[in-house]
Amino acid sequence: MTTAQTTFADRHIGPSPDDHARMLARIGYADVDALIADAVPAAIRTGRPLELPAALSESAALERLRELAARNRVLTSMIGLGYHGTITPGVILRNVLENPGWYTAYTPYQPEISQGRLEALLNFQTVVSDLTGLPVANASMLDEGTAAAEAMALAHRLSKSKEPGAFLVDADVLPQTIEVVRTRAVPLGIEVVVADLSAGLPDDGALFGVLLQYPGTSGVVRDLAPVVAQAKERGAQVVVAADLLALTLLRPPGELGADIAVGSSQRFGVPYGFGGPHAGYMAVREGIQRQLPGRLVGVSVDAGGRQAYRLALQTREQHIRREKATSNICTAQVLLAVMAGMYAVYHGPEGLRVIAERVHGHARALAAGLRAGGVEIVHETFFDTVLARVPGRAAEVVAAAVERGINLRPVDADHVGVSCDETTTAEHVGLVLEAFGAASAAAEPPAGDQLAPLCRDSLYLTHPVFHAHRSETAMLRYLRRLQDKDLALDRTMIPLGSCTMKLNATTEMEPITWPEFAQIHPFAPLDQARGYLELIAELEDRLAEITGYAKVSVQPNAGSQGELAGLLAIRGYHASRGQEHRDVCLIPSSAHGTNAASAVMAGMRVVVVKCDAGGNIDLDDLHAKLGQHGEKLAAIMVTYPSTHGVFEETITDVCRVVHEAGGQVYVDGANLNALVGLARPGEFGSDVSHLNLHKTFCIPHGGGGPGVGPVGVREHLAPFLPSHPLRAEAGPQDTGVGPISAAPWGSAGILPISWAYIAMMGPDGLREATEGAILAANYVARRLAPHYPILYTGRSGLVAHECIADLRKITKDTGITAEDVAKRLIDYGFHAPTLSFPVAGTLMIEPTESEDLAELDRFCEAMIEIRREIERVADGSYDRADNPLKNAPHTAEQLVGDDWKHSYGREEAAYPLPSLRESKYWSPVRRIDQAYGDRNLVCSCPPPEAFED
Ligand SMILES: *Cc1c(COP(=O)(O)O)cnc(C)c1O
C-alpha cells in the first residue's frame, strides 16, 4: 500500500478523480483524454508537452521564493520619482490586502452584491476629488504615467480644432511619465513637445494641452496659476500630475485652474512592490465627467427608493462604444484604490496633514543641514524632495548613502535628489547628511517657510466617513461591515465567463507582502533586486514555453495594456519593413470591447468581421474584408477559444489567409485557461498575444484589479516589445516601442503569485487544470441544456471552458430576462455569470477547474430551480410583473416588513432551496436603478442626510 500524497494540483483542482469520473460519465465519456480529443481540434494540439520544472510542493515553493526574496536587498529608498515609502496600517494590510473577502471579489458590475467595495471606491473618489479640488474623480487608473497619457487623449478629444497643435509637457514631469505619454502619442499622431515651462509658455505654436508636475520631479513647488492661466488663454486643457500627500498642504490643481489632475495614490499606504500595483487616479473639472476614462462609481437608488451605489455610465463603456470608448481600460486597480481610500479614512484629514507636515519638516531639516554643510540647494521651495548640487560628486554621495542603507537619486553627475516620506526619521536625515559629508552641520531650519504662500486654506475630507473610524476597533469593524455586503470567491463560485475566477491560493498570495518583495523601489539599484530579476526572467520564460512564443514582457499592467503593447509591436514591425500604411485591424463582431478600443489607441482603423450562425468567424466575410482592404491590412485580432466559448475549427485557416494577405495575427489570450498544456497560440499561427495573469495565472481580481497583462510575441516581433527609459534591462532599447507602463516591469509586486502557481502545478498539473476547466464547462452545459438552450457548441456538441445559456426565447415567451435570472441568483447565494456578453440576452458561464463537484451541482440546481420559477410565470401561477424573479434580489428588511404585498410568499422568496437554510447571503439592497444614477450623476460620498428616509 502506498499513501497517496496530496499535491498542490489536487488542492487547486476542485473535483476529485472520482468526481471527474462522474462528471465524464454524465457527458458520455470514459476518460478525459477522449473528451479532450473531441473538444479540442487536432490542428491546434501541440505535439510537445510543457517543458517546465516538475511541480514543487507548497512548502518547497515557499522555500524557493524565500531564496529569491533573500536576493533582494531592502534599503531605505529616498529616490522619489513618483514612488515613496509609506506605512500600510496593519489593520488595512491584514483585513484588505491579505483578506480574500476583499481580494477575491470581481469588478462590481453586479452592484447589488458589491455595495461594500463600491462604498470603498466612492471613498477613494472623494479623497481624490477633495485633495485635487476637482469635482469628479474616477475609481482608479492603472498608474500615474498611463493616467497622464489618458489625460492627453482626453484633452485631444476635447479640442474641436482640425489642427489642434501640440501637447506641451514641462521638462520637470516624471521621466517615465514623459515617455509613456510619448509612446501613446505616436500612434495617435499627436506631437509632444517637452520644454522648460518654469518661466511660462513658449510664445508660439498651437497647443491643445499642457502637462505640469506638482511638485516637480526636481522637488520644486511653483505657483502654477500663471502658467495655467496662460495655457487657458491659448485654449489648451491643463493637466496637473499632482502628489496627493503634498495636496494636503498645497493649493490644489482645481483651485489653480487645472482641467484635469492625474497621479498616483501609492504613498497612501500601498507598498512599492518594485513598481506596482498601485492605483493611479484622474479627476476632472465640471463639464467633462462624461469623457472620463476608466470606471466611475456613482450613487443611485434601489427598487425600494434606498440610496445605493453602482458603476456610473458603465453601459457606455467598451462593450457598447467599442472603438468610440473613452479608453481601453477594463481591469483597473480596485484593491489598491480601496487601500488608499481606507488609509485616508483611518488617518482622516488631520492625520494626513500631520504626516505631510512631518515629511516636509524632515525635508526642511535636510535642506538646512546641507546648506550649513556648504552644499548648494537648487530649489528653495519644496515639499518633500530636496535637490542638491554636488559638482562631480553625485555618484560618490549616492554610494556613501548606500553604504548607510539609503538609496538616493543620482540625477546626473552633479545633482542628487533626496525625497522624504512617511517612513523618514531624524536618523535617516542624519545619515543622508553624513553621506553628503555635511553631518556635523546639523542645523535648525529657518523660521520662515518658503512653502507657506502656496498653502491651501480650503478644507478636505469633511465627510463623516473620514472622521468616524479612527480607533483600530472601529476601522476593523468598518472594513468587516463593507466586506460582509459583498459576494467574493471566499463565499461562492463566481461563474463569470471570460473572467476565469479560479482559486487564488493562499501560498501564492503569501510572498507579496514579504518586505523583500514589497519594499523594493522600482528604481532602486538593480543589484538590490536580483531576486526580482530572476523571478521575472523565470516567469517570462515559462510563459513563453506555455504560449509557444519567443519572448514575453510582463510590463503591461492589465490585459488592455498588453493589447496595446501587442498592437504597437505589430505597428513597429510593419513600419520597419516600410509598410506603415498597413493600418486596418480586423476584429470579429464577438470580440471583447477592449480589442477595438486598443486598436484605435494603436492608431488602427477597426473593421468588423461577421460571425456566422454557429458563432464562428464568417470566412466568406473575412475573405471579402481581406480583398477590400488588401495592402492596408495590419492585423486580425481574435480571441481563442472564441468569446463564444468554442474552439473554432478554422483558426489555422484564419491565421494562414491573414498571413498570406500580409497581416499579423493577434490572439487575445484571455481564454488561455482552455489551452495551457494542450495548445500554444505561437505554434498554431498567432504572432502575438496578451495573457491575463489575473485570469489564467491566479492573480486575484481584487474587486476589479490589479491585473497583469504580459505580451508574448514570435521572434520577428521581439524587437518591438515595450522598453523603459530608466531601465535598459526592461526591454529592447533601440527598437522597442517605449514604455507601456510607468514601471519597468509593471506590477512586479504581484508576479510571485503567478510564478508560484506555475511552479506548484508543474507541467502535468497545468495541463490537468485545463482539462478540468473544459470538463467542468461541459458538465455544466450538459446539466443545464435541458433547461436553457446552450447557444454555441463546437464539434461533438462540446464547448470549450465556458458556455452560453441563451435566455432570449424564454424572455420572448415569459418576459423574464437574463438580468432577472442574474439578480435571482443573488437570492440563491450566487454571483451571476457574465451578463449579455458577448451576446445580448444571454448568460455566459465559466466554472473553472477550481470549483468542486458539490459547488458545480449547487449552481446547476439553482439555475434549474430558477427555470422552474420561470415556468410558473409562463403558466400563470406567478404574476408576470410581480414574481420572485422580477423583484430579485430580496433584502431581509423587505421580507420582514409588515407591508409585504406580493403575490408569492416570503419563504419562497428567501429560501427557494433547502440548502439555503444552512448558509444564506442577504443582499444589502434591492435591485438598483441604473438609469436614475446616470441621469443624476453623484460620484463622491453623499452627505449623511441623503441616507435618511
Ligand atoms: C478580460 C478580457 C480582456 C481585458 O483584460 P483586462 O485585464 O481586463 O484589461 C480582453 N479580452 C478578453 C476576451 C477578456 O476576457
PDBQT file of the ligand as one rigid body, heavy atoms in Angstrom, charges set to zero:
ROOT
HETATM    1  C1  LIG A1001     -10.661  40.240 -19.641  1.00  0.00    +0.000 C 
HETATM    2  C2  LIG A1001     -10.534  40.350 -21.105  1.00  0.00    +0.000 A 
HETATM    3  C3  LIG A1001      -9.802  41.394 -21.708  1.00  0.00    +0.000 A 
HETATM    4  C4  LIG A1001      -9.280  42.600 -20.945  1.00  0.00    +0.000 C 
HETATM    5  O1  LIG A1001      -8.365  42.339 -19.965  1.00  0.00    +0.000 OA
HETATM    6  P1  LIG A1001      -8.191  43.359 -18.740  1.00  0.00    +0.000 P 
HETATM    7  O2  LIG A1001      -7.110  42.756 -17.954  1.00  0.00    +0.000 OA
HETATM    8  O3  LIG A1001      -9.479  43.429 -18.026  1.00  0.00    +0.000 OA
HETATM    9  O4  LIG A1001      -7.807  44.682 -19.295  1.00  0.00    +0.000 OA
HETATM   10  C5  LIG A1001      -9.643  41.356 -23.067  1.00  0.00    +0.000 A 
HETATM   11  N1  LIG A1001     -10.195  40.377 -23.824  1.00  0.00    +0.000 NA
HETATM   12  C6  LIG A1001     -10.937  39.391 -23.278  1.00  0.00    +0.000 A 
HETATM   13  C7  LIG A1001     -11.536  38.336 -24.159  1.00  0.00    +0.000 C 
HETATM   14  C8  LIG A1001     -11.143  39.347 -21.899  1.00  0.00    +0.000 A 
HETATM   15  O5  LIG A1001     -11.897  38.390 -21.363  1.00  0.00    +0.000 OA
ENDROOT
TORSDOF 0
